[in-house]
Amino acid sequence: MPISRRSLLKAAAAVPTLSLPGVVRAESQSTLRFIPVIDLAFVDPIYSTAQVSRNHGFMVYDTLYGMSSSLQVSPQMLSGHAMSGDLLQWDLSLRDGLFWHDGERVLARDCVASIRRWAARDGFGGELMDATAELSAADDRTIRFRLKRPFPLLPQALGKAAINPCFMMPERLASQDPFKPLTEVIGSGPFRYLADERVQGARNAYAKFERYQPRTDGKPDWTAGPKIVHYDRVVWTTTPDAGTGVAALQTGEQDWQETTPHDLLPIIKAAGDIETRILDPRGYACMLRLNHLQPPFDNPAIRRALLGAIDQSAFMTAVAGTDPAFQVSPIGYFAPDTPMASDVGLDVFRGPRNYDKVKADLKAAGYNGEKIVLLVPTNSLAQKPLGEIAVDSLRKAGMNVEYAGLDFAVVLHRQLKKDPIGQGGWSAAVGNWQGIDWLNPPGNTNIRGEGKVAGWYASERMGPLRSQWLAASELAEQQRICREIQAVAFEEIPYIPIGLYKQPTAYRKAITGILDGTAVFWNVRPA
């Protein structure tokens, strides 16, 4: 007789921990035990757009500016900055006491190389470099930007916590090809990566960096303020599924699980010794990524016709259940309830789906039954149900869909392939991003239209609109431009938005100090 996930958890809650109590207490005071949402496939957070790589990055690396949970930026590795009267020169001053994990001092030239490597991969960084005439190290502690035109969002670009953050690395690493993943991990952040303890698919470990000097001003707030570490070690353990992770929380084998299934919240809350909360109210925005290089989605008319098959509420219910507190739909190309969001184009998602009409629209647009390979990470708590709804929706629309259920790391690799599906390529894929990744035109890399991001969306219209947005000084003008950008997106369909959900995290009451935002590991301490 099969055992349900709920039965497994109830049984786990009734079984006492078999470890020696004294050993468990000693370890819990020195080691924080964490369950990430997925395995760390790439340790280079500049190369990878995976959230798990970004979270790893904030442990090991530091940033010039930090971001608070209210999205305000402030100096982090910097003591401050100075601007010329015409706003065309910025001098960023490194604060004292910064060291790399290999013992070398952090120098401005390291940061210059790091900024260049990041900017080659990040949209916001690319905008900053387009506005930069010269980036140099004026001396060991001064990073100098000479700009072609004012760029008032410079601190926001360098300090964003959204993917990809501008992490600082030693020059010898930062000078390497940004389109090839680094395997050596040396940062200046509050934790050292213990590469020799890595078990691919199962475990990653970190140790407190004793030479790290937190800021002495401000208060800890997401990636801003003092990063004070209270544990000697943090160990990430990848579990086979989220239910197994919850069971480990209940027995005390783990302290904190990054992502907790919505359907298990009642059981977790009934346990009494586990807290749940949403760290980021901006949630996770989801997408159906379409490959613009290969048929049939190289045809914009087919991409537009497919909108009629998308029931965003069905996607979000599959991930987050029926409680409206945990889901938002319909959404467009900017995170809902943030300044750039609008309702432009959203009517296409409202009302019941008419699949007969969608079939006719697809045929009229030129769809002739071509096979579609849909990539789905089956070991992802959120993306697996998204993929199941996607394949069902496309088949109802009369499309010939092959469900390619793969490991998350394999999906990341395969999405980089530009080959036809007969040569190992792909047609569509599901994905989820944090709402902070969809805040504005330069930040949402998927709508840039430069043909550089998986999906390979290229547009002649998006670049000029983005430039207008960057030049706009008034919020109302920025919002007007974003309404136009969203209108263009619903014509060209860089990808299909499929809703937003809010994700609880869960942790034992034996720990405290978890900050809002994303999973960061400073300020966390035994209760």
Number of C-alpha atoms within 10 A of each C-alpha: 3 4 7 9 15 14 10 14 22 15 12 18 20 10 10 10 15 9 10 8 10 9 9 14 10 10 15 20 17 15 20 23 21 25 25 25 22 25 24 25 17 20 21 22 25 29 21 20 19 23 21 19 22 26 19 24 27 24 23 26 24 25 26 25 27 27 25 21 18 11 16 14 22 21 23 24 26 21 16 15 15 12 13 10 7 8 15 18 22 20 19 24 22 23 18 14 12 21 19 22 24 11 10 11 16 25 20 23 20 21 26 23 23 24 22 18 25 24 24 17 20 24 25 28 24 17 19 22 19 13 18 18 13 12 19 16 19 15 12 14 20 22 23 22 24 18 19 15 15 18 19 14 12 17 19 17 26 25 27 25 29 22 25 29 25 30 29 29 27 26 17 10 20 22 15 14 12 19 12 11 15 17 11 11 18 17 26 29 29 25 30 25 26 14 14 8 12 16 12 11 15 15 18 23 21 23 19 21 21 12 16 20 19 18 20 9 9 10 12 18 20 26 27 25 22 20 25 18 20 17 21 16 20 21 20 22 22 23 21 14 14 24 19 16 26 32 21 21 26 28 17 21 18 22 24 30 27 19 22 23 20 18 13 15 17 9 15 25 13 9 13 11 14 20 19 19 13 17 20 21 17 22 24 24 28 25 23 20 24 25 23 24 20 20 17 22 21 17 16 16 19 21 23 20 20 23 18 23 25 25 22 23 21 19 28 27 20 17 25 23 18 15 9 14 10 20 24 22 21 20 24 25 33 27 27 23 14 14 15 22 20 20 14 18 18 16 9 16 21 14 9 10 17 12 19 13 14 21 22 14 19 23 15 13 18 12 20 13 13 11 16 22 20 23 30 27 24 18 20 20 18 25 24 22 20 27 26 18 22 26 24 15 21 20 16 16 24 20 20 16 19 15 17 18 17 17 15 22 17 14 19 19 10 17 19 15 15 19 13 13 15 9 9 11 18 29 26 25 27 27 23 22 20 21 24 23 24 27 21 24 28 24 23 22 20 24 30 24 19 16 16 15 18 19 26 21 23 19 17 10 14 20 18 11 18 21 14 15 22 19 15 14 11 9 12 12 14 20 18 13 21 25 20 14 23 25 18 19 21 22 14 20 25 27 24 23 26 28 26 31 27 24 24 22 21 23 24 20 15 16 18 14 13 19 20 18 22 22 24 18 25 24 18 18 20 17 10
